[in-house]
Amino acid sequence: MYLGISIDKIQLKATVLDAQLNTLYSSQQSLAHTAQAVKQQVFQVVDNFQWIYSSFCCIGLAITGEVQDQLEQHQLALDTLIEQHYRIPCSQTNFVEAGLHNSPEVLSEIKIGDVLCVVVDNECELYCYTRTRRGIPQRTMRSIPWAHVALPGYDFVLDGLVPACPCNSEACTEQFVCVSGLERQYEQILLQRANVKEIFSALDSGDPIAARTYRRYIDQLARALAPHIEQNLPKSVLMLGSVSRYAPISSDLRVALSRYCDLSPLPTIMALPYEDFSIARGAVQTKPQRLARQVRLRA
């Protein structure tokens, strides 16, 4: 049995996998507000699932950068704490690596060279990796400040009004391109709430409000990414998260980027397959990695 957990600043998702990595059970809950409470919440999830499924041979964590920073400020290393408390190998990674681990077939499609990885979910994150012939080594990862940088070319008439950001800045990129940003913009036009799945379903059904919201969203995403594409000159752009579940988003983003990037050719744009618990599934490590962790744990 394996347990995979993904954590962003809004939600904690957990999924139990059998020996063949088939999903047995999944659940999600709102994330606690303090670092200590997050630690207790994770321990409670492990306790609950161990009571039902007995012990796990491996636990995997995928944690966003913002949550990890909060934990580090309080000197909380969740993977180490879990190993010490439960005597179970526990590995930790970020959303990009978990997403790639869950969809390994995508790796072969990524060109050799720099890859700009875009997380658009409850949070938004930006990383630059280098794709080598052996894969995408973690040591090549470079985090790029993005979420709390002002959206380029922000115009409240075109982009809409935004609430105050928790970072106290105005018109942060995350307020537009994360899931809640898309949902808020839809609500501002229709005066009716809908989640990201419902918006994409309405878009497929030809709903004009959903189409208008989506076009504005793609334009904002292109504006937010254009400076980083021009600066880093990646061979590929890889998207993952709740927004990447919409199949045409790669081609639509490429068209929008052509208006803002003075590059020819533009990088290849790809979206990782996404379902609600794909990041939690991808947090579970491969057998060789688990064995290496077990050796270190016994030492």
QUILIN-V48990 format. One record per backbone hydrogen bond with DSSP energy under -1.0 kcal/mol. CO is the residue of the C=O (numbers start at 0). NH is the residue of the N-H. E is the energy in kcal/mol with one decimal. If there is no record, write none. Layout:
co = [CO:CO]
nh = [NH:NH]
e = [E:E]
This chain:
co = [0:1:2:3:4:5:6:9:10:11:12:13:14:15:15:16:17:21:24:26:28:33:34:35:36:37:38:39:40:41:42:43:44:45:46:47:48:49:57:58:59:60:61:63:64:65:66:67:68:70:71:76:77:78:79:80:81:82:88:90:92:93:94:95:96:97:98:102:105:106:112:113:113:114:115:116:117:118:119:120:122:124:125:126:127:128:130:131:134:136:137:141:145:146:148:150:154:155:164:168:170:171:172:172:173:177:178:179:180:181:182:183:184:185:186:194:195:196:197:198:199:200:201:202:206:207:208:209:210:211:212:213:214:215:216:217:218:219:220:221:224:225:226:227:228:234:235:236:237:238:239:241:242:245:247:248:249:250:251:252:253:255:256:256:260:267:269:274:276:277:278:280:285:286:287:288:289:290:291:292:293:294]
nh = [56:16:59:14:61:12:63:30:7:28:5:26:3:23:24:1:20:17:15:13:11:37:38:39:40:41:42:43:44:45:46:47:48:49:50:51:52:53:2:90:4:92:6:67:68:69:70:71:72:75:74:80:81:82:83:84:85:86:58:60:62:97:98:99:100:101:102:105:108:109:130:234:235:128:237:126:239:124:242:178:120:118:143:116:141:114:112:134:131:139:140:127:148:173:172:153:158:159:167:164:150:174:175:176:177:181:182:183:184:185:186:187:188:189:190:198:199:200:201:202:203:204:206:205:210:211:212:213:214:215:216:217:218:219:220:221:222:223:224:225:228:229:230:231:232:267:115:269:117:271:119:244:245:248:251:252:253:254:255:256:257:258:259:260:262:236:238:277:280:281:282:283:289:290:291:292:293:294:295:296:297:298]
e = [-2.4:-2.8:-2.8:-2.4:-2.5:-2.7:-2.0:-2.5:-2.4:-2.1:-2.6:-2.5:-2.6:-3.3:-1.1:-2.6:-2.1:-2.3:-3.0:-2.8:-2.8:-2.2:-2.2:-2.2:-2.3:-2.6:-2.4:-2.2:-2.0:-2.4:-2.7:-2.7:-2.4:-2.5:-2.1:-1.2:-3.3:-1.8:-1.9:-2.0:-2.7:-2.3:-2.8:-2.4:-2.5:-1.7:-2.3:-2.6:-1.9:-2.4:-1.8:-2.6:-2.6:-2.1:-2.5:-2.2:-2.9:-1.6:-2.2:-2.6:-2.3:-2.0:-2.5:-2.3:-2.2:-1.8:-1.1:-1.7:-1.7:-1.3:-3.6:-2.4:-1.4:-2.6:-2.7:-2.4:-2.3:-1.7:-1.6:-2.9:-2.9:-2.7:-2.9:-3.0:-1.6:-2.9:-2.0:-1.2:-3.5:-1.4:-2.1:-2.5:-1.6:-2.7:-2.4:-1.4:-3.9:-1.0:-2.5:-1.1:-2.7:-1.0:-1.9:-2.3:-1.4:-1.8:-2.4:-2.4:-2.0:-1.8:-2.1:-2.3:-1.2:-2.6:-2.6:-2.3:-2.2:-2.2:-2.4:-2.3:-2.2:-1.3:-2.7:-1.4:-2.1:-2.4:-2.5:-2.5:-2.4:-1.9:-2.4:-2.8:-1.9:-2.2:-2.6:-2.4:-2.3:-2.3:-1.8:-2.4:-2.2:-2.5:-1.6:-2.5:-2.2:-2.2:-2.6:-3.0:-3.4:-3.2:-2.6:-1.0:-1.4:-1.9:-2.4:-2.5:-1.8:-1.8:-2.0:-2.7:-1.4:-1.4:-1.4:-2.8:-1.3:-3.2:-2.8:-2.1:-2.3:-2.3:-1.0:-1.4:-2.3:-2.6:-2.0:-2.0:-2.4:-2.2:-1.8:-2.3:-2.1:-1.3]
